[in-house]
Amino acid sequence: MSNTRLPLFFAVSTFMWFAVYAYIPFVAPYGEEMGADFRMIGIIAGAYGLTQMLLRFPLGILSDRLRMRKNFIILGLLISALSGFIVFLMPSPLTLLASRGLAGVAVSSWVIFMILGPSYYRREETTKAVGYLNGTTAFARVTSFLLGGIIAERLGFSYVFLLSGIAGTIGLFLAFGIVEKKPEVQGEPPRVRDLLGVAKNKQLLSAAFLGVLSQIIPFATTFGFVPMTAIELGASNMQLSMLALIAILPGIFISPMAGTVFPQKFGIKSTLVVGFLLAGLGSVAVPFCQYLWQLFAVQVVSFTGSTITLTLLMGLCIRDIPNEQRGTAMGLFQAVYGFGMFLGPFAMGWVSHGFGLVTAFIFTGVIGLIGAVATVVYINKGHLRFS
């Protein structure tokens, strides 16, 4: 641990996620307050996934070609800080859109985190390392939502964006202390043509498609339109933040367990299927909540399911990929599931505009059932293997 500085690495990861998540519970309400309609709010929320979809795959290829990880992480922290400061200094729907786009650019560096982090562990401990990293993500979300809620309640929405910028700046300075760990394979860097060959890997492609489905639900609901439902039920700014906090709180413990305990006890197939079903069920239940405590409960169920599926899929997507190609593979996986982050809120916005929020939540919930069925099909056909 002293050689790889794991505590520092996990701290940088925490500050990066803190910076891009502190204001998420307030994006939809703040956008509506500034005059944005459902469709515009959907586009604003979806911009986060769109930029990731465009950047993560080429970023993975570039990092493998250059055999460089640390500098990309530093750049990601810089952009995460800018995503917060821009709205604080120039609040408007357009800067809110730009902020979410920049946040997506920043967390595209998560590709690099997910390659550098597991490289500190043995190959057979890949899913364990992914679980720990996702645990830091959950911890960052919890603390950012808690502090963001306090600040929003006392000072207003705009000051949460200032908090985001400060967190990104702290993470930026810490990132300079990260230890670069070069790939074991030496010699000429891998050719782009060889790196692109990972796109033919059925395991990777199957995990990536399921990743799209797993991300549609939380970004359409918990990080999208659920806060608007909460406001209709009388939620304060602090309660909006607490809603997101309570939803993701179990992830601190669920993420490590999803990569170790659950697969060992129940099997990866059953764990994935249950995860998708929980996520979908939580979405369908949202419009039927009549009290805030009910909304809190269904969000815990839904987000727990999404956490389980994504943690497992992240580990499975690179399980059989050589180290020198893992940046490309993880970049492809995260770029593809980034489409789910964009599609979820975008579709939610348009369906809500045309048919109302109730229909939109039910529509989103059906995605969980589709994910469960697709998991069984891929496993039965041998496209998704665990050993």
matplotlib code that plots the C-alpha trace (Angstrom):
import matplotlib.pyplot as plt

x = [0.0, 2.9, 4.4, 1.2, -0.2, -3.7, -5.2, -4.2, -5.5, -8.9, -8.9, -8.5, -11.3, -13.5, -12.9, -13.5, -16.9, -17.7, -17.2, -19.5, -22.2, -22.6, -25.2, -27.0, -30.1, -30.7, -30.1, -33.7, -35.2, -32.6, -33.2, -36.9, -36.4, -34.4, -37.2, -36.2, -39.1, -39.1, -37.4, -34.6, -34.1, -33.8, -31.1, -29.2, -29.2, -28.4, -25.4, -23.4, -23.7, -23.4, -19.9, -18.8, -20.2, -18.1, -14.9, -14.4, -13.5, -10.9, -9.5, -9.0, -7.2, -5.0, -4.0, -3.1, -1.1, 0.8, 1.0, 0.0, -2.7, -1.8, -2.0, -5.4, -6.6, -5.1, -6.9, -10.2, -9.9, -9.2, -12.3, -14.4, -13.5, -14.5, -17.9, -18.8, -17.3, -19.0, -22.6, -21.7, -20.2, -22.7, -26.0, -28.4, -29.9, -27.1, -24.3, -26.1, -26.0, -22.3, -21.6, -23.2, -21.3, -18.0, -18.8, -19.2, -15.8, -14.3, -15.6, -14.5, -11.2, -12.9, -11.8, -8.2, -9.2, -10.7, -7.4, -4.8, -6.7, -7.0, -3.3, -2.3, -4.0, -3.5, -5.3, -7.7, -8.8, -10.1, -13.7, -12.6, -10.6, -13.6, -15.8, -13.5, -13.4, -17.1, -17.3, -15.3, -17.8, -20.7, -18.9, -18.2, -21.9, -23.0, -20.8, -21.4, -25.2, -25.0, -22.9, -24.6, -28.0, -26.9, -25.5, -28.5, -30.8, -28.9, -27.4, -29.3, -28.7, -25.8, -23.5, -23.6, -21.8, -19.1, -18.7, -18.3, -15.5, -13.6, -13.8, -12.5, -9.6, -8.6, -8.7, -6.6, -3.7, -3.8, -3.8, -0.2, 0.9, -0.6, 1.9, 1.9, 2.1, 3.3, 1.9, 3.9, 4.3, 7.3, 8.5, 6.5, 3.1, 0.1, -1.1, -4.5, -5.7, -4.8, -6.5, -9.7, -9.8, -11.2, -14.5, -15.0, -14.9, -18.4, -18.0, -17.1, -20.0, -22.5, -21.5, -21.5, -25.1, -26.3, -24.4, -26.5, -29.7, -28.3, -27.6, -30.8, -32.8, -30.8, -30.0, -33.6, -34.9, -32.6, -30.3, -33.0, -36.7, -37.3, -36.4, -39.3, -41.7, -40.2, -41.0, -44.6, -44.7, -43.4, -39.7, -37.3, -33.9, -32.3, -34.8, -33.9, -30.3, -31.2, -33.3, -30.3, -28.1, -30.4, -30.7, -27.0, -26.0, -26.2, -23.8, -20.9, -21.4, -23.2, -20.4, -17.7, -20.1, -21.4, -17.9, -17.2, -19.9, -23.0, -21.4, -19.9, -23.1, -25.8, -23.9, -23.3, -26.3, -28.8, -27.1, -27.3, -31.0, -32.1, -30.2, -32.0, -35.4, -34.8, -33.8, -36.9, -39.3, -38.1, -38.7, -42.2, -43.1, -42.1, -45.4, -47.4, -45.7, -48.0, -45.5, -41.9, -40.8, -42.2, -40.2, -37.1, -37.7, -38.3, -35.2, -33.0, -34.4, -33.9, -30.4, -29.2, -30.2, -28.3, -25.2, -25.1, -25.4, -22.9, -20.3, -20.5, -20.5, -17.4, -15.5, -16.7, -16.0, -12.2, -11.9, -10.4, -8.7, -4.9, -3.4, -2.1, -5.6, -7.7, -7.8, -9.3, -11.8, -12.8, -13.1, -15.4, -17.5, -17.9, -18.5, -21.4, -23.0, -22.6, -25.2, -27.6, -26.7, -27.7, -30.7, -32.3, -33.0, -33.4, -36.1, -37.6, -37.9, -39.6, -42.0, -42.9, -43.5, -45.9, -47.5, -46.7, -44.3, -46.3, -46.0, -42.3, -41.5, -43.3, -41.6, -38.2, -39.0, -39.7, -36.0, -35.1, -37.2, -35.5, -32.1, -33.0, -34.2, -31.1, -28.8, -30.3, -30.1, -26.5, -25.5, -27.3, -25.7, -22.3, -21.7, -21.2, -18.9, -17.5, -14.6]
y = [0.0, 2.4, 1.7, 2.4, 5.0, 3.5, 5.8, 8.9, 7.2, 6.6, 10.1, 11.6, 9.4, 10.6, 14.3, 13.8, 12.2, 14.7, 17.6, 16.3, 15.0, 17.7, 19.6, 16.7, 16.7, 20.4, 20.3, 19.7, 22.1, 24.8, 24.4, 24.7, 27.7, 29.4, 28.7, 25.4, 23.0, 19.2, 18.7, 21.1, 19.6, 16.2, 17.5, 19.2, 16.0, 13.9, 16.1, 14.4, 11.0, 12.3, 13.7, 10.5, 8.5, 10.5, 10.6, 7.5, 5.1, 7.3, 8.2, 4.6, 4.0, 7.1, 6.0, 2.6, 4.0, 6.5, 4.0, 7.0, 7.2, 9.9, 13.0, 12.1, 11.9, 15.3, 16.8, 15.2, 16.9, 20.3, 20.0, 18.8, 22.0, 24.2, 22.4, 23.8, 27.3, 28.1, 27.9, 29.7, 32.6, 32.7, 31.0, 30.2, 27.2, 27.3, 27.3, 24.5, 22.6, 23.4, 22.4, 18.9, 18.5, 19.4, 17.1, 14.3, 15.2, 15.1, 11.7, 10.3, 10.0, 7.3, 5.0, 5.6, 5.2, 1.8, 0.7, 2.2, 1.1, -2.6, -2.6, -2.3, -5.7, -9.2, -10.1, -12.4, -9.6, -7.3, -7.4, -6.8, -3.7, -2.5, -3.0, -0.9, 1.9, 2.0, 2.1, 5.4, 6.6, 5.9, 7.6, 10.7, 10.8, 10.5, 13.3, 15.6, 15.2, 15.8, 19.0, 20.1, 19.9, 21.9, 24.6, 24.7, 25.0, 27.9, 29.7, 28.6, 26.4, 28.4, 27.9, 24.2, 24.7, 26.7, 23.8, 21.5, 23.7, 23.8, 20.0, 19.6, 22.0, 20.0, 16.8, 18.4, 19.2, 15.7, 14.0, 15.2, 12.7, 9.6, 6.9, 6.0, 2.2, 1.3, -1.8, -4.9, -5.4, -3.4, -2.7, -0.9, 0.5, -1.5, -0.4, 1.3, -1.5, -4.1, -2.1, -1.7, -5.5, -5.6, -4.4, -7.9, -9.5, -10.9, -10.7, -7.0, -6.2, -8.1, -6.4, -3.0, -3.4, -4.5, -1.4, 0.8, -0.6, -0.4, 3.3, 4.4, 3.9, 5.9, 8.8, 9.1, 8.8, 9.4, 11.8, 13.1, 13.6, 12.1, 15.4, 17.0, 14.3, 15.0, 18.7, 17.9, 16.0, 19.0, 18.3, 21.1, 21.7, 19.7, 16.9, 16.8, 16.2, 13.7, 11.8, 11.3, 10.6, 7.9, 6.3, 5.8, 5.3, 1.5, 1.6, 2.1, -1.4, -2.9, -2.1, -4.2, -7.0, -7.0, -7.8, -10.5, -11.8, -11.8, -13.7, -16.2, -16.9, -16.5, -16.7, -13.8, -14.7, -14.5, -11.4, -9.5, -10.5, -9.5, -6.2, -5.3, -6.2, -4.1, -1.1, -1.4, -2.0, 1.1, 3.3, 1.9, 2.6, 6.3, 7.8, 5.8, 7.3, 9.5, 10.4, 11.4, 8.4, 6.1, 7.9, 7.5, 3.8, 3.0, 5.0, 2.9, -0.3, 1.0, 2.4, -0.7, -2.7, -0.3, -0.4, -4.2, -4.5, -1.9, -3.1, -6.7, -5.6, -3.4, -6.3, -8.7, -6.4, -6.5, -9.9, -11.6, -8.6, -8.3, -5.5, -3.6, -3.4, -2.8, 1.0, 0.6, -2.1, -0.1, 3.0, 1.2, -0.2, 3.2, 5.0, 2.6, 2.7, 6.5, 6.3, 5.1, 8.1, 10.3, 8.3, 7.9, 11.6, 12.6, 10.0, 10.7, 14.4, 13.8, 11.1, 13.4, 16.3, 14.2, 11.8, 12.9, 11.9, 8.8, 7.2, 8.1, 6.4, 3.2, 3.3, 3.6, 0.8, -1.7, -1.2, -3.2, -6.2, -6.0, -6.0, -9.1, -11.0, -9.9, -11.2, -14.6, -14.8, -13.7, -16.2, -19.1, -18.3, -18.1, -14.5, -13.6, -16.0, -15.9, -18.3]
z = [0.0, 0.8, -2.7, -4.6, -2.4, -2.5, 0.1, -2.0, -5.1, -3.5, -2.1, -5.6, -6.8, -4.0, -4.7, -8.4, -7.8, -5.1, -7.5, -10.2, -7.9, -5.3, -7.3, -9.1, -6.8, -7.8, -11.6, -12.5, -9.9, -10.7, -14.4, -13.9, -11.7, -14.5, -17.1, -18.7, -19.7, -19.3, -22.7, -21.9, -18.5, -20.1, -22.5, -19.6, -17.6, -20.6, -21.6, -18.8, -20.5, -24.1, -23.6, -21.9, -24.7, -27.2, -25.2, -23.1, -25.9, -27.7, -24.2, -23.4, -26.8, -26.3, -22.7, -23.9, -26.8, -24.6, -21.7, -19.6, -16.9, -14.3, -16.6, -17.8, -14.2, -13.5, -16.5, -15.4, -12.0, -13.6, -15.7, -12.8, -11.0, -14.0, -14.3, -10.8, -11.1, -14.5, -13.1, -9.9, -11.9, -14.8, -13.8, -16.7, -18.4, -21.0, -18.5, -16.6, -19.9, -20.3, -16.7, -17.2, -20.4, -18.7, -15.8, -18.4, -19.8, -16.4, -15.4, -18.7, -16.8, -14.8, -17.6, -16.4, -12.7, -13.5, -15.2, -12.9, -9.7, -10.6, -11.8, -8.1, -7.4, -8.7, -11.9, -10.2, -7.9, -10.7, -9.6, -6.0, -7.0, -9.0, -6.0, -3.8, -6.4, -6.7, -3.0, -3.0, -5.6, -3.3, -0.3, -2.4, -3.5, 0.1, 1.5, -1.5, -1.2, 2.5, 2.3, -0.9, 0.8, 3.8, 1.6, -0.8, 2.2, 3.8, 0.8, -2.3, -5.3, -6.9, -3.9, -4.3, -7.6, -5.8, -3.4, -6.4, -7.9, -4.6, -4.3, -7.8, -7.1, -3.9, -5.9, -8.7, -6.3, -4.7, -8.1, -8.7, -6.0, -7.7, -8.6, -12.3, -12.8, -16.2, -18.1, -17.6, -21.3, -22.7, -26.2, -28.9, -27.9, -29.2, -32.6, -32.8, -35.1, -32.5, -29.8, -31.8, -32.0, -28.5, -30.0, -31.3, -27.8, -27.2, -23.4, -23.6, -26.0, -24.0, -20.8, -22.6, -23.8, -20.4, -19.0, -21.2, -19.7, -16.2, -16.5, -18.2, -15.0, -12.3, -14.6, -15.7, -12.2, -9.2, -11.0, -13.3, -12.6, -9.1, -7.5, -9.3, -7.9, -4.5, -4.8, -5.7, -2.4, -0.5, -0.3, 0.9, -0.7, 2.1, 1.6, -2.1, -1.2, 1.4, -1.1, -3.4, -0.3, 1.1, -2.3, -2.9, 0.8, 0.6, -2.3, 0.1, 1.3, -1.7, -4.2, -2.5, -1.8, -5.4, -6.6, -3.9, -1.6, -3.8, -6.8, -4.4, -2.5, -5.2, -8.5, -10.9, -13.1, -10.3, -8.8, -12.2, -12.8, -9.3, -9.7, -12.9, -11.5, -8.3, -10.4, -12.6, -9.8, -8.0, -11.0, -11.6, -8.0, -8.0, -9.4, -6.9, -3.8, -1.8, 0.9, 0.9, 3.0, 0.4, -2.3, -0.1, 0.2, -3.5, -4.4, -2.1, -3.8, -7.3, -6.8, -5.0, -8.0, -10.4, -8.1, -8.2, -11.9, -12.8, -10.4, -11.7, -15.4, -14.9, -13.6, -16.2, -19.2, -18.7, -17.1, -20.2, -21.7, -21.7, -19.6, -22.5, -24.0, -20.9, -21.2, -24.7, -23.4, -20.4, -22.6, -25.0, -22.1, -20.4, -23.7, -24.5, -21.1, -21.3, -24.0, -21.2, -19.1, -22.0, -23.3, -19.9, -19.0, -22.7, -23.3, -19.8, -20.7, -24.0, -22.7, -19.7, -22.0, -24.2, -21.8, -18.3, -15.6, -14.5, -18.0, -18.2, -14.9, -15.9, -19.3, -17.6, -15.2, -18.0, -18.9, -15.8, -17.0, -20.4, -18.7, -16.6, -19.7, -21.8, -19.0, -19.1, -22.9, -23.0, -20.3, -21.9, -25.3, -23.7, -24.6, -20.9, -19.0, -15.5, -15.6]

ax = plt.figure().add_subplot(projection="3d")
ax.plot(x, y, z, "-o")
ax.set_aspect("equal")
plt.show()
